[in-house]
């Protein structure tokens, strides 16, 4: 998979909790596969609140998910 930000080929990096995340060696972007982000939340509710808050501050980009 190529990075949606800079088009560099992404590599997999294992986290300390055993997830393999796609990361960009050039711009340091991180790509979460479906459901992976929930591994970093203490509860689905806390993740939902964090995502809702982030959406209010997010900038719109031209990039879309490749899947």
C-alpha positions as CSV (number, residue, x, y, z in Angstrom):
1,X,0.0,0.0,0.0
2,X,1.2,3.5,-0.8
3,X,0.9,6.3,1.7
4,X,-2.2,8.5,1.0
5,X,-0.2,11.5,2.1
6,X,3.0,11.3,0.1
7,X,2.7,8.1,-2.0
8,X,5.8,6.4,-0.5
9,X,5.4,2.7,0.0
10,X,4.2,2.0,3.5
11,X,5.8,-0.6,5.8
12,X,4.4,-2.6,8.6
13,X,5.4,-1.9,12.2
14,X,4.5,-4.0,15.1
15,X,3.2,-2.1,18.2
16,X,3.9,-3.1,21.8
17,X,0.4,-4.6,21.9
18,X,1.0,-6.9,19.0
19,X,-0.7,-5.0,16.1
20,X,1.0,-4.6,12.8
21,X,0.3,-1.0,11.6
22,X,1.1,0.4,8.2
23,X,3.5,3.3,8.6
24,X,5.2,5.7,6.2
25,X,8.9,5.9,6.5
26,X,8.9,9.3,4.7
27,X,6.2,11.4,6.4
28,X,5.4,9.2,9.5
29,X,1.7,8.7,8.6
30,X,0.0,5.8,10.2
31,X,-2.8,3.7,8.6
32,X,-5.2,1.7,10.7
33,X,-7.0,-1.3,9.1
34,X,-10.7,-1.6,9.9
35,X,-11.1,-2.0,13.7
36,X,-7.5,-1.7,14.7
37,X,-7.9,1.8,16.2
38,X,-10.2,0.3,18.8
39,X,-7.3,-1.6,20.3
40,X,-6.0,1.7,21.6
41,X,-9.2,2.8,23.4
42,X,-10.2,1.9,26.9
43,X,-13.8,1.5,25.7
44,X,-15.8,1.9,22.4
45,X,-17.5,4.9,24.0
46,X,-14.3,6.7,24.7
47,X,-13.1,6.0,21.2
48,X,-16.4,7.3,19.8
49,X,-16.0,10.5,21.8
50,X,-12.4,11.0,20.7
51,X,-13.3,10.4,17.0
52,X,-16.3,12.8,17.2
53,X,-14.1,15.5,18.8
54,X,-11.3,15.0,16.2
55,X,-13.9,15.3,13.4
56,X,-14.7,18.8,14.6
57,X,-11.0,19.8,14.3
58,X,-10.1,17.8,11.2
59,X,-9.1,19.4,7.9
60,X,-10.7,18.1,4.8
61,X,-8.2,16.5,2.4
62,X,-8.3,15.0,-1.1
63,X,-7.3,11.6,0.2
64,X,-9.7,8.7,0.4
65,X,-9.5,5.2,1.8
66,X,-8.1,2.8,-0.7
67,X,-10.6,0.1,0.5
